[in-house]
Amino acid sequence: MELLLILVGVGVAHLLAVVSPGPSLLVVARSAISTSRNAAIWTALGIGVGSVIWVLAALFGLHLLFAMAPWVYTGVKIVGAAYLFYLAFQLWRHAKVPMQFDASVARPAVSPFKSFLRGLLVQLSNPKVVVFMGSILITLLPPQSSNGLIAALLLVVFLDEFVWFSFVACAFSIPRFREGYMHFKSIIDRVTASCLGGLGLRLIVGR
């Protein structure tokens, strides 16, 4: 039960970051609008794989570093909390700013590999993923994690990313849904900002 709660906690915290507007969402949405739904889904797959790579880096790299220098653990928590507050502030501040898409510009057909590579590179170059993954994992995971827990965690993170961005790919290919999202964007952004701010507080007050 404890391991299940850990996975749920990591999954929910990660999903909140995934659904917040950012480079990945823009890339998938634009691909769905100006290329094709299938191309956008391949991009979502690349994003999911990129997140798994960052999780592995955070799990093994940070774990060794924190074991050698415990003070770094505290420092990363503070930096992670500060970033979460910054992200929440930016989401709240720009909640009423509409997302701009140029659907009138047609693009040539893109191969599945190129679409996958686009998503992978966007995720690997996104600094939000590095800071967020590290702060979430070191806060919610036990010091000694079993191989089974790590495998389950990787699956949860991948599914969060791939399922959400596949949904984005399908949804933004439908004009009516796109218009509805734009209409409720301010509410969605502010709810997400509040949740991320709460997570930042947990980083500061947690052990």
SULNORLIN-V646855 format. One record per pair of residues at least 24 apart in sequence whose C-alpha atoms are under 10 Angstrom apart, sorted by the first residue. I is the first residue (numbers start at 1). GAP is how many residues later the second one is. D is the distance in Angstrom with one decimal. If there is no record, write none. Layout:
I_GAP_D / I_GAP_D
This chain:
3_138_9.1 / 3_139_9.3 / 3_142_9.7 / 3_145_10.0 / 3_146_7.3 / 3_149_9.8 / 4_145_9.2 / 4_148_9.7 / 5_135_9.7 / 6_131_9.9 / 6_134_6.5 / 6_135_6.7 / 6_136_8.6 / 6_143_9.1 / 6_147_9.1 / 7_133_8.8 / 7_134_8.6 / 7_142_8.1 / 7_143_9.6 / 7_145_7.6 / 7_146_6.4 / 7_147_10.0 / 7_149_7.5 / 7_150_9.6 / 8_145_9.5 / 8_148_8.7 / 9_127_9.3 / 9_131_7.2 / 9_132_9.4 / 10_123_9.5 / 10_126_6.9 / 10_127_7.3 / 10_129_9.3 / 10_130_6.6 / 10_131_8.1 / 10_143_7.9 / 10_146_8.4 / 10_147_8.3 / 11_125_9.9 / 11_142_8.0 / 11_143_10.0 / 11_144_9.8 / 11_145_6.1 / 11_146_6.6 / 11_147_9.9 / 11_148_9.3 / 11_149_7.2 / 12_144_9.6 / 12_145_9.8 / 12_148_8.8 / 13_119_9.5 / 13_120_9.7 / 13_123_7.4 / 13_124_9.9 / 13_127_9.6 / 13_182_8.7 / 13_183_8.1 / 13_186_7.7 / 14_115_9.7 / 14_118_8.1 / 14_119_7.8 / 14_122_7.7 / 14_123_9.6 / 14_142_9.1 / 14_143_7.1 / 14_146_7.5 / 14_147_8.9 / 15_141_9.5 / 15_142_8.2 / 15_144_9.6 / 15_145_5.9 / 15_146_7.6 / 15_149_8.4 / 16_144_9.6 / 16_175_9.8 / 16_176_6.5 / 16_177_9.0 / 16_179_7.5 / 16_180_7.2 / 16_183_9.9 / 17_67_9.4 / 17_70_9.4 / 17_111_8.9 / 17_112_8.7 / 17_115_7.9 / 17_116_9.6 / 17_143_9.9 / 17_144_9.8 / 17_175_8.2 / 17_176_9.5 / 17_178_9.5 / 17_179_7.6 / 18_111_9.3 / 18_139_9.6 / 18_142_7.3 / 18_143_6.5 / 18_144_9.9 / 18_146_7.7 / 18_147_8.6 / 19_141_9.2 / 19_142_8.8 / 19_145_7.3 / 19_146_8.5 / 19_149_9.5 / 19_169_9.3 / 19_170_9.2 / 19_173_8.1 / 20_67_9.2 / 20_68_9.5 / 20_71_7.9 / 20_168_8.5 / 20_169_6.9 / 20_170_9.8 / 20_171_9.9 / 20_172_6.6 / 20_173_8.3 / 20_176_9.5 / 21_70_8.0 / 21_74_9.9 / 21_78_9.1 / 21_164_9.6 / 21_167_9.7 / 21_168_7.8 / 21_171_9.6 / 22_69_9.8 / 22_104_9.2 / 22_106_9.0 / 23_96_9.8 / 23_99_7.2 / 23_100_8.2 / 23_102_9.8 / 23_103_7.6 / 23_105_9.7 / 24_94_9.8 / 24_95_7.2 / 24_96_9.6 / 24_97_10.0 / 24_98_6.6 / 24_99_6.8 / 24_102_8.5 / 24_137_9.7 / 24_141_8.2 / 25_94_10.0 / 25_139_9.5 / 25_140_7.1 / 25_143_7.5 / 25_144_9.0 / 26_73_8.5 / 26_74_9.1 / 26_75_8.5 / 26_142_9.7 / 27_91_8.4 / 27_92_7.6 / 27_95_8.1 / 27_138_9.9 / 27_142_9.7 / 28_87_9.5 / 28_90_9.6 / 28_91_7.9 / 28_137_6.8 / 28_138_8.3 / 28_139_9.9 / 28_140_7.0 / 28_141_5.9 / 28_142_9.7 / 28_144_8.6 / 29_72_8.3 / 29_136_8.6 / 29_137_9.9 / 29_139_6.5 / 29_140_5.9 / 29_141_8.9 / 29_142_8.5 / 29_143_5.8 / 29_144_7.9 / 29_149_9.3 / 30_70_9.5 / 30_71_6.6 / 30_72_7.9 / 30_73_7.7 / 30_139_8.8 / 30_142_8.2 / 30_143_9.2 / 31_72_9.6 / 31_76_9.1 / 31_79_9.5 / 31_84_8.6 / 31_138_7.7 / 31_141_9.1 / 31_142_9.0 / 32_71_9.5 / 32_134_9.8 / 32_136_8.3 / 32_137_5.3 / 32_138_7.3 / 32_139_8.5 / 32_140_6.0 / 32_141_5.3 / 32_142_9.0 / 33_68_8.2 / 33_69_8.4 / 33_70_5.9 / 33_71_9.1 / 33_72_9.6 / 33_73_9.1 / 33_74_9.9 / 33_136_8.4 / 33_137_9.7 / 33_138_9.7 / 33_139_6.4 / 33_140_5.5 / 33_141_8.5 / 33_142_8.8 / 33_145_9.5 / 34_67_9.1 / 34_68_7.9 / 34_69_5.5 / 34_70_7.6 / 34_71_6.8 / 34_72_5.6 / 34_73_6.2 / 34_74_9.1 / 34_75_9.8 / 34_139_8.8 / 35_68_9.3 / 35_70_9.6 / 35_71_7.1 / 35_72_5.9 / 35_73_7.2 / 35_74_6.6 / 35_75_7.4 / 35_80_10.0 / 35_138_9.5 / 36_71_9.5 / 36_73_8.1 / 36_74_8.7 / 36_133_8.6 / 36_134_9.4 / 36_137_7.6 / 37_129_8.7 / 37_131_9.5 / 37_132_5.7 / 37_133_6.0 / 37_134_9.0 / 37_135_8.5 / 37_136_6.3 / 37_137_9.7 / 38_72_9.7 / 38_73_9.8 / 38_74_8.0 / 38_77_9.1 / 38_128_9.2 / 38_131_8.0 / 38_132_8.6 / 39_70_8.6 / 39_71_6.8 / 39_72_7.4 / 39_73_6.1 / 39_74_9.2 / 39_75_8.7 / 39_76_5.7 / 39_77_8.1 / 39_130_8.6 / 40_70_9.9 / 40_72_9.1 / 40_75_7.0 / 40_76_8.6 / 40_78_9.8 / 40_79_8.8 / 40_125_8.2 / 40_126_7.3 / 40_127_9.8 / 40_128_8.5 / 40_129_5.3 / 40_130_8.2 / 40_132_9.7 / 40_133_9.4 / 41_71_9.0 / 41_74_8.3 / 41_75_8.4 / 41_78_9.5 / 41_121_8.1 / 41_122_9.3 / 41_124_7.2 / 41_125_5.1 / 41_126_8.5 / 41_127_8.7 / 41_128_5.9 / 41_129_8.0 / 42_69_9.2 / 42_70_5.9 / 42_71_7.7 / 42_72_8.6 / 42_73_5.5 / 42_74_4.9 / 42_75_8.6 / 42_76_9.0 / 42_77_7.7 / 42_78_9.8 / 42_120_9.3 / 42_123_9.7 / 42_124_8.4 / 42_127_9.4 / 43_69_8.1 / 43_70_8.9 / 43_71_8.3 / 43_72_4.8 / 43_73_4.5 / 43_74_7.2 / 43_75_6.2 / 43_76_4.4 / 43_77_7.4 / 43_78_9.8 / 43_79_9.4 / 43_119_9.0 / 43_122_8.4 / 43_123_8.6 / 43_126_8.9 / 44_71_8.6 / 44_72_7.3 / 44_74_9.3 / 44_75_6.2 / 44_76_8.5 / 44_79_9.9 / 44_117_7.2 / 44_118_5.3 / 44_119_8.0 / 44_120_8.3 / 44_121_5.2 / 44_122_5.8 / 44_123_9.2 / 44_124_8.8 / 44_125_7.8 / 45_70_8.9 / 45_71_6.2 / 45_72_9.2 / 45_73_10.0 / 45_74_7.2 / 45_75_7.9 / 45_113_8.6 / 45_114_9.6 / 45_116_8.1 / 45_117_5.6 / 45_118_8.9 / 45_120_8.3 / 45_121_8.0 / 46_67_9.2 / 46_68_9.7 / 46_69_7.7 / 46_70_4.5 / 46_71_6.1 / 46_72_7.1 / 46_73_4.4 / 46_74_4.2 / 46_75_7.9 / 46_76_8.6 / 46_77_7.9 / 46_78_9.7 / 46_112_10.0 / 46_115_9.5 / 46_116_8.3 / 47_69_7.8 / 47_70_8.8 / 47_71_8.4 / 47_72_4.7 / 47_73_4.9 / 47_74_7.9 / 47_75_7.2 / 47_76_5.4 / 47_77_8.3 / 47_111_8.5 / 47_114_6.7 / 47_115_7.0 / 47_118_8.3 / 48_68_9.8 / 48_71_8.2 / 48_72_7.7 / 48_75_8.2 / 48_106_9.8 / 48_107_9.7 / 48_109_7.5 / 48_110_4.8 / 48_111_7.3 / 48_112_7.9 / 48_113_5.0 / 48_114_5.1 / 48_115_8.8 / 48_116_9.7 / 48_117_8.7 / 49_67_9.2 / 49_70_8.7 / 49_71_6.6 / 49_74_8.6 / 49_75_9.4 / 49_105_9.6 / 49_108_9.3 / 49_109_6.7 / 49_110_9.9 / 49_112_8.7 / 49_113_8.5 / 50_67_9.7 / 50_69_7.8 / 50_70_5.0 / 50_71_7.5 / 50_72_8.3 / 50_73_5.4 / 50_74_5.7 / 50_75_9.3 / 50_76_9.8 / 50_79_9.3 / 50_108_8.8 / 50_111_9.4 / 51_69_8.4 / 51_72_6.7 / 51_73_7.6 / 51_78_7.3 / 51_79_9.1 / 51_82_8.6 / 51_103_8.7 / 51_106_7.0 / 51_107_6.7 / 51_109_9.7 / 51_110_7.6 / 51_111_9.7 / 52_81_10.0 / 52_101_9.2 / 52_102_5.9 / 52_103_8.2 / 52_104_9.5 / 52_105_6.8 / 52_106_6.2 / 52_107_10.0 / 52_109_9.5 / 53_67_9.7 / 53_70_9.6 / 53_71_8.1 / 53_101_9.1 / 53_105_9.9 / 54_69_8.9 / 54_70_7.5 / 54_75_7.2 / 54_76_6.5 / 54_77_9.8 / 54_78_9.9 / 54_79_7.2 / 54_80_8.6 / 54_100_10.0 / 55_74_8.9 / 55_75_8.4 / 55_77_9.9 / 55_78_6.3 / 55_79_7.7 / 55_82_8.2 / 55_95_9.4 / 55_98_8.7 / 55_99_7.1 / 55_102_8.2 / 55_103_9.7 / 56_77_9.7 / 56_94_8.8 / 56_97_10.0 / 56_98_8.0 / 57_73_8.9 / 57_76_9.4 / 57_77_8.8 / 58_72_7.7 / 58_73_9.2 / 58_74_9.8 / 58_75_6.7 / 58_76_5.4 / 58_77_9.0 / 58_78_9.8 / 58_79_7.6 / 58_80_8.6 / 59_74_9.0 / 59_75_7.8 / 59_78_7.3 / 59_79_8.2 / 59_82_9.5 / 59_86_9.3 / 59_91_8.5 / 61_73_9.7 / 62_72_7.4 / 62_73_10.0 / 62_75_9.5 / 62_76_8.2 / 63_71_9.7 / 63_74_9.8 / 63_75_8.1 / 63_80_8.1 / 63_81_9.2 / 66_72_9.3 / 66_77_10.0 / 67_76_9.4 / 73_61_10.0 / 73_62_9.2 / 73_65_7.9 / 73_66_9.5 / 74_129_9.6 / 74_130_9.2 / 74_133_9.3 / 76_55_8.5 / 76_58_7.9 / 76_59_6.7 / 76_62_8.9 / 76_127_9.7 / 77_54_9.7 / 77_57_8.8 / 77_58_5.9 / 77_59_8.9 / 77_61_8.1 / 77_62_7.7 / 77_123_9.0 / 77_125_9.8 / 77_126_6.0 / 77_127_6.9 / 77_129_9.4 / 77_130_9.9 / 78_57_8.9 / 78_122_8.9 / 78_125_7.3 / 78_126_6.6 / 79_52_8.2 / 79_53_9.9 / 79_56_8.3 / 79_121_9.8 / 79_124_9.6 / 79_125_9.8 / 80_48_10.0 / 80_50_9.9 / 80_51_6.1 / 80_52_6.6 / 80_53_9.2 / 80_54_7.8 / 80_55_5.2 / 80_56_8.2 / 80_59_10.0 / 80_119_9.9 / 80_120_7.4 / 80_123_7.6 / 80_124_9.1 / 81_50_9.6 / 81_51_9.1 / 81_54_7.7 / 81_55_9.7 / 81_115_9.3 / 81_116_8.3 / 81_117_9.6 / 81_118_7.7 / 81_119_4.3 / 81_120_6.9 / 81_121_8.2 / 81_122_5.8 / 81_123_6.6 / 82_115_9.5 / 82_118_7.1 / 82_119_9.4 / 82_121_9.4 / 82_122_9.3 / 83_45_8.5 / 83_48_7.7 / 83_49_8.0 / 83_52_9.6 / 83_113_9.7 / 83_114_9.6 / 83_117_8.1 / 84_44_9.4 / 84_47_9.1 / 84_48_7.8 / 84_51_9.4 / 84_109_8.8 / 84_111_9.7 / 84_112_6.0 / 84_113_6.2 / 84_114_8.9 / 84_115_7.4 / 84_116_5.4 / 84_117_9.0 / 84_119_9.4 / 85_108_8.4 / 85_109_9.4 / 85_111_7.1 / 85_112_5.3 / 85_113_8.7 / 85_114_8.8 / 85_115_6.2 / 85_116_8.6 / 86_107_9.5 / 86_110_9.5 / 86_111_8.6 / 86_114_9.6 / 87_41_9.0 / 87_105_9.8 / 87_106_7.3 / 87_109_7.6 / 87_110_8.3 / 87_113_10.0 / 88_101_8.7 / 88_102_8.1 / 88_103_9.5 / 88_104_7.5 / 88_105_4.1 / 88_106_6.7 / 88_107_8.1 / 88_108_5.8 / 88_109_5.7 / 88_110_9.3 / 88_111_10.0 / 88_112_9.1 / 89_101_9.2 / 89_104_6.9 / 89_105_9.0 / 89_107_9.4 / 89_108_8.2 / 90_99_9.5 / 90_100_9.8 / 90_103_8.2 / 91_95_8.9 / 91_97_9.5 / 91_98_5.7 / 91_99_6.6 / 91_100_9.3 / 91_101_7.8 / 91_102_5.7 / 91_103_9.3 / 91_105_9.7 / 92_94_8.0 / 92_95_9.3 / 92_96_9.7 / 92_97_6.4 / 92_98_5.1 / 92_99_8.6 / 92_100_8.6 / 92_101_5.9 / 92_102_8.3 / 93_93_9.6 / 93_96_9.3 / 93_97_8.7 / 93_100_9.5 / 94_91_9.9 / 94_92_8.1 / 94_95_8.3 / 94_96_9.2 / 95_89_9.6 / 95_90_6.6 / 95_91_4.3 / 95_92_7.4 / 95_93_8.1 / 95_94_5.4 / 95_95_6.5 / 95_96_9.9 / 95_98_9.3 / 96_86_9.4 / 96_87_9.6 / 96_88_9.3 / 96_89_7.1 / 96_90_5.0 / 96_91_8.7 / 96_93_8.6 / 96_94_9.5 / 97_85_9.6 / 97_88_8.6 / 97_89_7.9 / 98_84_6.7 / 98_85_8.9 / 98_87_7.7 / 98_88_8.7 / 99_82_9.9 / 99_83_7.4 / 99_86_8.8 / 100_82_9.7 / 133_24_9.8 / 135_65_9.4 / 135_68_7.8 / 136_63_8.9 / 136_64_9.7 / 136_67_8.4 / 138_65_9.6 / 139_63_8.7 / 139_64_6.8 / 139_65_9.9 / 139_67_7.8 / 139_68_8.1 / 140_63_9.4 / 140_66_9.7
